[in-house]
Amino acid sequence: MPSQPFRKIAPLALVTLLASACSSSGNGPGAGDGNGGNGDEVPGGGGGDNTAAAQVCEIPKDGWARAPMRRLSVVEYDNATEDLLGEKRHLGATALSADETVSGFAANTAVTVSVAEAEKLAINARLIAEGAAGRLGEVLKCDGGQGAEACALAFVSRFGRLAFRRPLTDEETGILSQLYKDKVKTTDHTQGVRLVVEAVLQMPQFLYRPAIGSETTQSGVNKLSGEELASRISFFFWSSVPDDELLTASKNGELDSADGVKAQAERMMKDARFDRTLRSFALQWLELGDAPEKDDVVYPGFSPELWASSKTGVAKFFSHVVKDTDGRMDTMFTEPIVFTDSRLAKTYGMTVSTAGFEKMPTNPKQRGGIVMQAALLAKLAGSTESSPVKRGVFIRSRLLCQPPPPPPANGVPAFPDPKPNQTLRQRLEEHRSNPTCAACHAFFDPLGLAFEHFDGVGAYRDKDHGVTIDASGDLTETDVDGKFADSTELMNLIKGSQTAAECLTTQFYRFAVGRLESEADACVLKRLTSSLKEGGYPVREVFSKLATSDAFRFVGRN
């Protein structure tokens, strides 16, 4: 296959390949190439969630959902190209369409690739491949005794295995090897390797993540192959492709048991790449994507740079809780610290002594835990003032998995204009006096008003429009109902909630598999949460327990 014609037709060919990959109902790229797994094992027959109390729930027969085919997210694409080739330019956002989300988490189960996007992918692949070609010795990792061609062909197998998360088929090896050989005839060894990299980064086997599995004795249930599970594990723990050790473990059948999966999970959580997943989960769970709009007059210091610092502060806080503390849910919701640089410190009323981020203590009566980080408070606010509605809805939907009912069919009545010296609480009370608004707002307003001590960028305050803030309220319709005086007391209630623990487990699962949970998944997740309860719900253990659970290792067939 001549290299130059291949390069010209690659974008159009890629569209066809991707369309085929997405529409396939049972044979995606790489399907059936890995270890088939033990067909005799079925959910409940050895999964890591079976230590939990069985009486919590019972998995319905044939209740398993199929795993969707997922395109790499922008973050996963960037991490993968860095891990595979050492490329740190992170060009994914320039080539891939925006991530399609499910409940706030990147899923990419329905995105398609247009001809224009395929052209961008081709350009991107060329740029990354050229960068790798400039560091050829580092990329190829060949010893001095190998000839150039032998080195390149060994690279084809090694690079392809890591990029596709499985060994190459004979056909794939032949195509990529011939690309190298044809290119060398008209150019040189470096350009031959460059073309191989360029081709691999455009192939659906790299861009898409199948999870099909093989049949078990339970009707409608497939067990993921070793390599499919290795891929799911690596994207869960590292937001990237597996390393050689994980793929070797899958080849040797070590991932066929929950103990084998747990061993790999513990190893991977000690790796620096785990921080990328912690950051990715935290920012998606808290829905901290694009910067919120702020009025330049009301909040003159708010800027893209401040927003970037705020997001990094949240990510560092979450990573600290998981890795450097007892990692329990109550610590995550109440720990009185922030991570701040000199730019963000002004919002917190602090000063820092270094150019980077410092861990700083806060007044525990005013601020503590991940919900009271500046980035989240700024995101859950308007352009000129705070927003108890946004904050209350967030607590209900993201912390308790209790989304509010849809708005009235006739629309929501207009929010009353502010009157002199009228607080936001008073305006909300006026709004709730309308029967159309009362029920919904009673569900989330009190929880949002608990955070009224924080303005629209997350700075602490005592007064609103010159009036002392009343942040008290009642938490209702949970397993930890009670009165609270402010946000710290509210979070001290929620930190012990089983409902919140089950919700957090569900959020982790949605992040891991890219879809909403089925009835069978929900049962397994409930068991998993129950098993964590006695330890105070250590967040770090959620990762390993989820990876060894039936919900993670098995998928539906129908």
C-alpha positions in Angstrom: 0.0 0.0 0.0 1.8 3.2 -1.1 2.2 5.6 1.8 1.3 8.9 0.1 -2.1 7.7 -1.3 -2.9 6.2 2.1 -2.3 9.6 3.7 -4.6 11.4 1.3 -7.5 9.0 1.7 -7.1 8.3 5.4 -9.6 10.8 6.6 -12.4 9.5 4.4 -11.5 5.9 5.1 -11.6 6.7 8.8 -15.1 8.0 8.6 -16.2 4.7 7.0 -14.3 2.6 9.6 -15.7 4.6 12.5 -19.2 4.4 11.2 -18.8 0.6 11.0 -17.3 0.4 14.5 -20.2 2.5 16.0 -23.0 0.6 14.2 -21.6 -2.8 15.0 -23.9 -4.7 17.4 -21.5 -7.4 18.4 -18.1 -7.2 16.7 -16.3 -3.9 17.3 -12.6 -3.3 16.7 -10.7 -6.0 18.5 -13.7 -8.1 19.4 -12.8 -11.6 20.1 -9.0 -11.0 20.0 -8.4 -11.2 23.7 -8.7 -13.9 26.2 -12.3 -15.0 26.4 -12.4 -15.3 30.1 -13.9 -18.2 32.1 -17.3 -18.9 30.6 -18.3 -20.8 33.7 -18.0 -17.7 35.9 -21.2 -15.8 36.3 -22.2 -12.7 38.3 -22.3 -13.6 42.0 -19.9 -16.4 41.5 -16.7 -14.8 42.5 -17.0 -11.0 42.1 -15.5 -8.7 44.6 -18.9 -7.4 45.8 -20.0 -10.8 47.2 -18.6 -10.0 50.6 -21.4 -7.6 51.1 -24.6 -8.5 52.8 -26.7 -10.5 50.3 -29.9 -9.3 51.8 -29.3 -5.7 50.6 -30.8 -6.6 47.2 -31.0 -9.4 44.7 -29.8 -9.1 41.1 -32.7 -9.6 38.7 -32.2 -12.4 36.2 -31.3 -11.2 32.7 -31.1 -7.6 34.1 -27.7 -6.7 32.8 -27.2 -3.8 30.4 -25.0 -4.0 27.3 -21.8 -2.0 27.4 -21.8 0.8 24.8 -19.0 1.4 22.4 -17.1 4.5 23.6 -14.9 6.9 21.8 -12.0 8.2 23.8 -12.7 11.5 25.6 -10.5 14.5 24.9 -8.7 13.9 28.2 -8.2 10.2 27.5 -6.9 10.9 24.0 -4.3 13.4 25.4 -3.2 11.1 28.1 -3.0 8.1 25.7 -0.8 10.0 23.2 1.4 11.2 26.1 1.8 7.7 27.6 2.4 6.0 24.2 4.7 8.6 22.7 5.7 11.1 25.3 3.7 13.8 23.5 2.7 16.5 26.0 1.1 19.1 23.7 -2.4 17.7 24.4 -4.0 18.4 21.0 -7.2 16.4 21.6 -9.5 19.3 21.8 -8.5 20.5 18.3 -9.2 17.2 16.7 -12.1 15.5 18.6 -15.7 16.8 18.8 -16.8 17.8 22.3 -17.4 15.0 24.7 -20.9 13.7 24.8 -21.9 13.3 28.5 -24.2 11.0 30.5 -25.1 12.5 33.9 -22.2 14.9 33.6 -19.5 12.3 32.8 -17.8 11.9 29.4 -19.4 8.9 27.7 -19.1 9.4 23.9 -21.4 6.5 23.1 -23.3 8.4 20.4 -20.8 10.7 18.8 -20.2 10.3 15.1 -17.2 11.5 13.1 -17.8 13.7 10.1 -15.5 14.1 7.1 -14.4 17.5 8.5 -13.6 15.9 11.9 -11.7 13.1 10.3 -9.6 15.7 8.5 -8.8 17.2 11.8 -7.9 13.9 13.3 -5.5 13.3 10.3 -3.8 16.6 10.9 -3.6 16.0 14.6 -2.1 12.5 14.0 0.5 14.0 11.7 1.5 16.6 14.3 1.8 14.0 17.1 3.7 11.6 14.8 6.1 14.3 13.7 6.8 15.1 17.3 7.5 11.4 18.0 9.7 11.1 15.0 11.8 13.9 16.4 12.6 11.7 19.4 13.0 8.5 17.5 15.4 6.8 19.9 13.2 7.4 22.9 10.1 6.2 21.0 11.5 3.1 19.4 13.5 1.8 22.4 15.6 -0.6 20.3 19.0 -1.9 21.2 22.0 -1.1 19.1 22.2 -4.6 17.6 18.9 -4.4 15.7 18.8 -3.2 12.2 16.5 -0.3 11.3 13.8 -2.4 9.7 13.8 -5.0 12.5 13.5 -2.3 15.1 10.6 -0.6 13.2 8.7 -3.9 12.8 9.2 -4.7 16.5 7.8 -1.2 17.3 4.8 -1.9 15.1 3.8 -4.9 17.3 4.7 -3.2 20.6 3.1 0.2 19.9 0.1 -1.4 18.2 -0.5 -3.7 21.2 -0.5 -0.7 23.6 -2.5 1.6 21.4 -5.2 -1.0 20.6 -5.1 -2.5 24.1 -4.6 -6.0 22.6 -2.2 -7.8 20.3 -2.5 -6.8 16.6 -4.1 -9.2 14.2 -2.0 -10.6 11.4 -3.9 -8.3 9.0 -3.2 -5.2 11.1 0.5 -6.2 11.5 0.7 -6.7 7.7 -0.9 -3.3 6.9 1.2 -1.3 9.3 4.5 -3.1 8.4 3.8 -2.5 4.7 3.2 1.2 5.3 6.6 1.4 6.9 8.3 -0.5 4.1 6.7 1.5 1.3 7.5 4.8 3.0 11.1 3.9 3.4 11.5 3.2 -0.3 10.8 6.9 -1.1 12.1 8.5 2.1 13.8 7.0 5.1 13.5 5.0 8.3 12.3 8.0 10.4 9.5 8.9 8.0 8.5 5.2 7.9 8.0 5.1 11.6 6.3 8.5 11.5 3.7 7.2 9.0 3.0 4.1 11.2 2.3 6.3 14.2 0.1 8.6 12.1 -1.9 5.7 10.8 -2.5 4.1 14.2 -3.7 7.3 15.8 -6.5 7.5 13.2 -7.7 4.0 13.4 -10.9 3.1 15.2 -9.1 0.4 17.1 -7.3 3.2 18.9 -10.1 5.7 19.1 -12.9 3.4 20.3 -13.3 1.1 23.3 -15.3 -2.0 22.8 -16.6 -4.1 25.7 -18.4 -7.1 24.4 -17.1 -10.1 26.3 -17.9 -13.8 25.9 -20.9 -15.8 26.9 -21.4 -17.2 30.4 -23.8 -19.9 31.5 -26.1 -17.2 32.8 -28.6 -16.1 30.1 -28.0 -12.6 28.7 -24.7 -12.1 30.6 -21.2 -11.9 29.1 -17.9 -11.8 30.9 -15.4 -9.2 29.6 -12.3 -10.7 28.0 -9.0 -10.2 29.8 -8.0 -7.4 27.4 -11.4 -5.7 27.4 -11.2 -5.7 31.2 -7.6 -4.4 31.2 -8.8 -1.5 29.0 -11.7 -0.8 31.2 -9.4 -0.9 34.3 -6.8 1.4 32.8 -9.3 4.0 31.6 -10.9 3.9 35.1 -7.6 4.2 37.1 -5.4 6.2 34.7 -7.8 7.8 32.1 -5.5 6.3 29.5 -4.3 3.1 27.8 -3.0 0.1 29.8 0.7 -0.4 30.3 2.6 -3.5 29.4 2.3 -5.0 32.9 -1.5 -4.8 32.9 -1.8 -6.3 29.4 0.6 -9.1 30.4 -1.5 -9.8 33.4 -4.6 -10.1 31.1 -2.7 -12.4 28.8 -1.7 -14.6 31.7 -5.3 -14.9 32.9 -4.6 -12.9 36.1 -7.6 -10.7 35.5 -10.0 -13.7 35.5 -10.2 -13.5 39.3 -11.3 -10.6 41.5 -8.0 -11.0 43.5 -6.0 -10.5 40.3 -8.0 -7.4 39.4 -7.5 -6.1 42.9 -3.7 -6.6 42.8 -3.5 -4.5 39.6 -5.8 -1.9 41.0 -3.6 -1.4 44.1 -0.5 -1.2 41.9 -2.1 1.4 39.6 -3.3 3.6 42.5 0.3 4.0 43.6 1.3 5.3 40.1 1.3 9.1 39.5 -1.1 8.5 36.6 -3.8 7.8 39.1 -3.9 11.6 39.9 -5.2 12.2 36.4 -8.3 10.1 37.0 -8.8 11.7 40.4 -8.8 15.1 38.7 -10.9 14.0 35.9 -13.5 12.4 38.2 -13.7 15.4 40.5 -14.1 18.0 37.7 -16.8 15.9 36.0 -18.6 15.0 39.1 -18.7 18.6 40.2 -19.5 19.7 36.7 -16.6 22.2 36.6 -16.2 22.5 32.9 -16.2 25.9 31.2 -15.8 29.1 33.3 -19.0 30.7 34.6 -19.7 34.2 33.4 -19.2 36.9 36.0 -20.0 40.6 35.9 -16.7 42.6 35.6 -18.0 45.3 37.9 -19.3 43.1 40.6 -16.4 40.6 40.5 -13.5 42.5 38.8 -10.9 39.9 39.8 -12.6 36.9 38.1 -10.6 35.8 35.1 -9.8 32.7 33.1 -6.6 32.3 35.0 -8.4 32.5 38.3 -10.9 29.9 37.1 -8.0 27.6 36.1 -6.5 28.0 39.6 -9.8 27.3 41.2 -10.3 24.0 39.3 -6.7 22.9 40.1 -7.4 23.7 43.8 -10.5 21.4 43.7 -8.5 18.6 42.0 -5.7 18.9 44.5 -8.1 18.8 47.4 -9.8 15.6 46.1 -6.5 13.9 45.4 -5.3 14.8 48.9 -8.4 13.3 50.6 -8.1 10.1 48.6 -4.4 9.6 48.8 -3.1 11.5 51.9 -5.9 11.1 54.5 -8.1 8.3 55.8 -10.0 9.0 52.5 -13.4 8.7 54.1 -16.5 10.4 52.7 -16.9 12.5 55.9 -13.4 13.8 55.4 -14.1 14.7 51.8 -17.2 16.6 52.9 -15.8 18.4 55.9 -12.0 18.6 55.9 -11.2 22.3 56.7 -8.4 23.0 54.2 -8.0 24.4 50.7 -5.2 24.2 48.1 -4.5 27.7 46.8 -2.0 29.7 44.8 -1.4 33.4 45.1 -4.1 34.2 42.6 -6.8 32.1 44.3 -5.7 33.0 47.8 -7.4 36.4 47.5 -10.8 34.7 47.2 -10.1 32.8 50.4 -8.8 35.9 52.2 -5.3 34.3 52.6 -1.8 34.8 51.4 0.6 32.1 50.3 4.4 32.2 50.3 5.3 30.2 47.2 4.6 30.5 43.5 2.7 27.2 43.4 -0.2 25.7 45.4 -0.1 25.4 49.1 -2.3 23.4 51.5 -3.9 26.0 53.8 -6.2 25.5 56.8 -9.6 27.2 56.9 -11.9 28.3 59.7 -13.9 25.0 60.2 -16.9 27.1 61.3 -16.9 28.8 57.9 -15.5 26.5 55.3 -14.6 22.9 54.9 -14.9 20.0 52.4 -15.1 19.8 48.7 -18.4 21.5 48.3 -17.1 24.7 49.8 -14.2 25.0 47.4 -14.2 28.3 45.5 -14.6 26.8 42.0 -17.8 24.9 42.8 -19.3 27.9 44.7 -18.5 30.2 41.7 -19.9 27.7 39.2 -23.1 27.4 41.2 -23.8 31.1 41.1 -25.0 33.8 38.8 -23.1 36.6 37.1 -23.8 39.2 39.8 -24.8 37.2 42.9 -25.0 33.7 44.5 -27.6 31.2 43.4 -29.3 29.2 46.2 -31.3 27.4 43.5 -28.3 26.1 41.6 -26.6 25.2 44.8 -29.6 23.4 46.2 -30.2 21.5 43.0 -26.6 20.4 43.0 -26.8 19.0 46.5 -29.9 17.1 45.7 -28.8 15.7 42.3 -25.0 15.3 42.6 -24.6 14.4 46.3 -27.9 12.6 47.0 -29.0 11.5 43.6 -32.4 13.1 44.1 -32.9 15.2 41.0 -35.8 17.6 41.3 -38.9 17.1 39.2 -39.1 18.9 35.9 -40.3 22.5 35.8 -44.0 23.3 35.3 -45.3 22.7 31.7 -46.4 26.4 31.6 -42.9 27.6 32.5 -41.4 29.0 35.7 -42.8 32.3 36.9 -40.3 35.2 36.8 -38.0 35.6 39.7 -39.0 38.9 41.5 -36.7 41.9 41.0 -34.7 42.9 44.0 -36.0 45.6 46.3 -33.7 47.8 48.4 -32.0 45.9 51.2 -33.8 42.7 50.3 -31.8 39.6 50.7 -31.8 36.7 48.3 -33.5 34.5 50.9 -36.4 37.0 51.1 -36.7 37.1 47.3 -36.9 33.3 47.2 -39.5 33.3 49.9 -41.6 35.7 47.8 -41.0 33.4 44.8 -42.2 30.4 46.7 -45.4 32.1 47.7 -46.6 31.2 44.2 -48.2 27.7 44.5 -46.7 26.8 41.1 -43.2 27.2 42.6 -43.6 26.1 46.1 -43.2 22.4 46.0 -40.0 22.2 43.9 -38.3 25.1 45.6 -39.1 23.7 49.1 -37.2 20.6 48.0 -33.9 22.4 47.1 -34.0 26.1 48.3 -33.2 25.4 51.9 -30.1 23.4 51.0 -28.9 26.1 48.6 -29.5 28.8 51.2 -27.2 27.0 53.6 -24.4 28.3 51.4 -25.4 32.0 51.4 -22.3 32.9 53.4 -20.5 32.5 50.1 -20.8 35.1 47.3 -20.8 34.5 43.6 -17.1 33.7 43.4 -16.9 31.7 46.6 -15.6 34.4 49.0 -17.0 34.2 52.5 -19.3 37.0 53.8 -21.5 37.8 56.8 -24.1 40.0 55.2 -26.2 40.2 52.0 -27.3 43.7 51.0 -26.4 44.9 54.5 -28.5 42.3 56.3 -26.9 39.6 58.4 -27.2 36.3 56.5 -29.5 33.6 57.8 -28.2 30.3 56.4 -30.4 28.0 58.5 -32.8 25.4 57.2 -34.1 21.8 57.3 -32.7 18.8 55.5 -35.7 16.6 54.5 -36.4 13.4 52.5 -33.1 11.8 53.4 -31.9 9.2 55.9 -30.2 12.0 57.9 -32.9 14.6 58.1 -32.4 17.4 60.6 -32.0 21.1 61.1 -28.8 23.0 60.3 -27.6 26.6 61.0 -25.3 26.9 57.9 -23.4 24.9 55.3 -20.9 23.3 57.7 -23.8 21.9 59.8 -25.5 20.7 56.6 -22.4 18.9 55.4 -22.0 17.4 58.8 -25.4 15.8 58.4 -24.8 14.6 54.8 -21.3 13.2 55.6 -23.0 10.3 57.5 -25.7 9.6 54.9 -26.1 6.2 53.4 -28.0 7.8 50.6 -25.0 10.1 49.9 -22.7 7.1 50.0 -24.8 5.1 47.5 -25.0 8.2 45.3 -21.2 8.6 45.3 -20.7 5.0 44.4 -23.2 5.5 41.5 -21.3 8.5 40.3 -18.1 6.6 40.3 -19.7 3.8 38.3 -21.2 6.2 35.7 -17.7 7.7 35.3 -16.2 4.2 34.9 -18.6 2.7 32.3 -20.0 5.7 30.5 -23.7 5.0 31.0 -26.5 5.1 33.6 -26.8 2.0 35.9 -29.3 -0.7 35.1 -31.4 -2.5 37.7 -28.7 -5.2 38.0 -25.9 -2.6 38.3 -27.8 -0.7 41.0 -28.2 -3.9 43.1 -24.4 -4.6 42.9 -23.6 -1.0 43.7 -25.9 -1.1 46.7 -24.1 -4.2 48.0 -20.8 -2.5 47.4 -21.8 0.6 49.4 -23.1 -1.6 52.2 -19.7 -3.4 52.4 -17.9 0.0 52.8 -20.2 1.4 55.5 -18.4 0.0 58.5 -15.1 1.7 57.4 -16.8 5.0 57.1 -16.9 4.8 53.3 -13.2 5.1 52.4 -13.2 6.7 48.9 -10.0 5.0 47.9 -11.5 1.6 48.4 -14.4 2.4 46.1 -12.0 2.2 43.1 -10.7 -1.3 43.9 -14.1 -2.7 45.1 -15.8 -1.3 42.0 -13.2 -2.7 39.7 -13.6 -6.2 41.2 -17.4 -6.0 41.3 -19.7 -8.0 39.0 -21.0 -4.7 37.6 -17.6 -3.9 36.3 -16.5 -7.3 35.0 -19.7 -8.5 33.4 -21.9 -6.9 30.7 -25.3 -7.7 29.2 -25.6 -9.6 25.9 -29.1 -8.7 24.8 
